[in-house]
Amino acid sequence: MPALIQHPGFSELELRCVEEKLVCRESQVSMLLSIFGEPQQYSYPSVFIYGHAATGKSFVTQTLLREHQLPHALLNCVECSTSRLLFEHILNQLCAHSPSPDNEFSSHTRCDSFNDFIRLYRQLADLQQQKSTTYIVLDRAEALRDMDANLLSGFLRLQELVGGNVTVIFLSEIVWDKFRLNTGCFEPLIICFPDYSKAELQQILSLDHHPDYSADLYASYINILLGVFYSVCRDLKELRHLAALNFTKFCEPLVKGEAKESDTHRLWRNIEPHLKKAMQTVYLREISRSQWEEMQRKEGELHLKGLSAHAHVELPYYSKFLLIAAYLASFNPARADKRFFLKHHGKIKKTNFLKKHEKTSNHLLGPKPFPLDRLLAIFYSIVDSRVAPTANIFSQISSLVVLQLLALVGHDDQLNSPKYKCAVSFDFIRAIAR
Amino acid sequence: MTTSSVSKGCFVFKPSSKKKKTTSLKASDYFHDGKADSQNSESRFETCQSLWQRMKAETERVQEDLNTKILDSLLEFARKSTASFQSKTDDWASRMRASEIPTAALVLGVNVPDHAMTFQSLSALLQESVTPYVVCLQSKECSALKQVLQKVLVQLMGHSVSVEDDDDEEDQPGPPPAGIPSRKMLCSMATLCGWYTAVTQKSASPSPGKKRLSSSKGCGQRPPVVVIFKDLESFTPRVLQEFIVISSRYIQQIPLIFIFGIATSPITIHGMLPHSVSSLLCIQLFQSLSCTQHLATVIDKLVLTTTFPFKLSGKVLQVLISIFLYHDFSVRNFIKGLQLSLLDHFYSQPLSVLCCDKQEARSRAKELSHEDCENIRQLPSFMRYVEKQEPEIQVQLLTSDQRVKDVTQSLLKELHAYHKNYYPVLRCLHALTSSLPKYPLGKQIRELHGICLEKNVWETEEYESAFQLLRMLAKDELVAALRTCTEILKCAKKLGDAVEKLEEFIERFELLDRCSAVVETGQEGEEELLPQKGLQKKTDLFQLQKSLLERESRRTKKLSKFELLRLAVLDCIDSIVKKHLLPPESQPLHEVFYYSSAGTLRRHLNAAPRTAIQTALNNPYCYLQSEALKSEGGAISNAAPDICIVYKLHLECGRLINLYDWLEAYATVVAAAEGKDPDSTAAAQLDDVKHARFIRAVSELEFLGFIKPTKQKTDHVARLTWGGC
């Protein structure tokens, strides 16, 4: 069989090895390899690779660089919250330096600015006498946009700035259009990693079959799994995780001797409701993996409640009223307050109708901010007994803010009537008011 | 002071030791109200201190007990996760699974300050039995990712220094600053990773002592790193997400375990973390005991017990409980309130010197001074007691100190005995009534206690209705309740006869059982059956009660043996209650043990700053106590402080206040105060001093938040409070 991926710079064997590892990504791999060229050749200054989560961006680049033993640095931009961290990580990796007690956990050299980075990089390149292209891979490159303004444009033309054989590869889940600076910059080569199709997912997932069972059985299991989950989840990692979690259940009839491997229909009937249940619970992380496994072992005797089932919050008496008052203040127009909360008002029937009418529309608009005075006024009118305006009442308001049940809107002046918003839903209020 | 130095400069003079002595007062020196003698106050202070120490120890023990269950399950969780980290076998399932970070979601209830203790004991326990590496993060220290990492690094590496000091000092002569994060060090997960591998390798290699230590801890050579997020709700979601994403990248190198402290409900996790992040976690839920249960236990162990002589009166208990239920749900604050009342009791009540254990109190009563005896005579409860005595004894009591001391001793003894009986009987009554429908005497024992403290419980309507319901109790329920009652009463030595009586009743009930088994086909049996069938159809509680009451009245003439017995047993219980559940006010000398100034407590614990400011401004006499300031009605006294005058004047204005008019009015009032004729031209003239005083008063009002400058109109200020025109 002739290899799909061909490249003059690398041996046949290496390419075969790469091909085995990187299934369903042949065209992208060959594209990348042709961009890389032979090790000594200069490559394109910057490459931008994008695609959804778990489409093999990082894996492909990493495997290629590792397999061909090209000098490289792999960075996760989320991890490097400051530019200093980013620079020092790159330099550390390029000179194979890692923080340890022997070097007092310090980095190779101190590097504060882009300018320093260029200088240090040049020094390093001179020192190492590297002929082949050095690759710097910036994973999750979207985080670069929030960092210093010169970072992105600097890395895009790093080759030009250092005057050496270096290529920067950006990996991101976002398209290039969202990166483009308004000052203009060097345009990188753009490669898209498309989502895996259902057939491709099937092929990849079937690769790691259980050693005790035949590959065909596992393939049919994956088929069932994809039938249930494909509509909600195409994330390869997540699917693998789910496949591993539920495989023991799938094999149960086989172990018990109730069915044979060829008995696909029976196996399907056995596993399908189970998978549906998994979709509602363990996939949403309502219950954890370990709890799910526990449940499988005990044959579903105990019914675990998910995280969302514990929605009830116990609040002190006045906190409840404060929260209800906040809700009323957020969703009722201020001009209606007099009608709702004043005792002696004749037109009750009409107001009831109006209230209902307004509520629906107000709910669509979301909570509106209200001043503290209004909150307290409504609070006093809905609490039956007289409440002294003690320090405790005010501290309850701020503790509600801390618990994120109320939200403080605009915090410029605390003395002068702070404004709040109610941050809980109607159902929550209803549960509290009960 | 002078120095011998020629040059100019700053010189430090240490205060001479003599001076120190005079200024430093002991805490007990503050402990008299100005009238009591020092000896008494000192012993009161000591009693108070020792009593509080005992109460504190007891609360700590109680809270520890309450937390054991959840802490144990958390420890179990940590151990299990550690084990799963270590058993990294190459089996198919574990290779295939995504490596999630084990996470415990710990729901602790809305009162965040109370959690501190739980976390403290949790981290102590973890360090003791699972891993030395525990990090506590608080949201206020972690506003950005950098700070989070910094905190983690500092806490972990700072810790490693202390460990090295203990175990292997000679092991590494090299870099001493291994633990202290230097300025050069990068605060990143990679650093942490490097540190972790270094530490674990070190512990794995030579020193046998350490190896034994770590293996005894049961966590092998790779103890997990536990990160506790104390208040999850207050963390910035972005920071949390980034931290989790980064940590999950290193989970293979460092076994991490997260613990989220959640105040509201576990849904917040989903609210804060998107699916892509929460899918990196393996979340398990742990729910702590509800705070009301917590409070019930604390009250049970601290208030409803004879262990501590100090007692709370009904009003005080109500204040404390209502603060808890209405305002904060904080057990810690409840205990603080208890401490405050204890302190205030010993401070304000000179006779509290007798508030101690029985033996001690007796010996102290023997050594009472004349003033103390006078104080005793002035106690209302003692006066009532004296009035009931024979005339000659009255005279003796009022004249002879020795006589007072003797009587005090016997009265104290009686009070102790009263308490010894009161609590078991209270519990017994609670056990009987707590399962009745609608809880006429309260669901919690504290409610019943509150009623009993206030008045004679048997005179209340609730008691009536409770006993009416009790008279309708079925036999097995009644017998079961009686059994628990006898169990409770057995604890009290002095209630032996009551226990005997109840046991006799139980026996008779059982006898009745056997008899009725023999004579099963009586007419009564049928009659019993018929109405019961009818009853089953009716589900309405009110209907049921009514019909039962009717039946009761209908059949008063011919009662079955069981019913007679039931009445007898309830009469017996009623008499026990009447004998022992007297309110403490009826006991002479109760003031020694009971703290009753609920007003003070409320003022201190439930402060009303706004009201205080308003009273101060409206009625300065209230605070300054100067005769000149006494005024009636709403009139402004001329001699009041400037700010009061300005405040009063501003009340008459609308939303916007013209500063110049205000100044004029102020000047007129002040001129009147100086005794000038307000109509004369000299008075109307402003001088600089008045102007300055006015400006100061206005800025003070602004500081207090009554007015603020406005741009709507020149030379005007806006009023921030309600009222006015």
Interface residues (C-beta under 8 A of the other chain):
Chain A: A53 N76 V78 E79 C80 S81 T82 R84 L85 E88 H89 N92 S98 P99 S100 P101 D102 E104 F105 S106 S107 R110 D208 H210 P211 D212 K237 E238 R240 H241 A243 A244 L245 F247 T248 L284 R285 S288 R289 S290 Q291 L307 S308 H310 A311 H312 V313 E314 L315 P316 Y317 Y318 S319 D373 A388 P389 T390 A391 N392 I393 S395 Q396 S399 V402 L403 Q404 L405 L415 N416 S417
Chain B: K80 S84 W92 A93 M96 R97 A98 E100 P102 T103 A105 V107 G109 V110 V112 A144 L145 K146 Q172 G174 P175 P177 A178 P181 S182 K184 M185 L186 C187 S188 M189 A190 T191 G194 W195 T197 A198 D231 E233 S234 E242 V245 I246 R249 A263 T264 S265 P266 I267 T268 I269 H270 H275 S276 S278 S279 L281 C282 I283 Q284 L285 Q287 S290 C291 T292 I323 F324 L325 Y326 H327 D328 F329 N606 A607 A608 P609 R610 T611 G705 K708 L720 W722
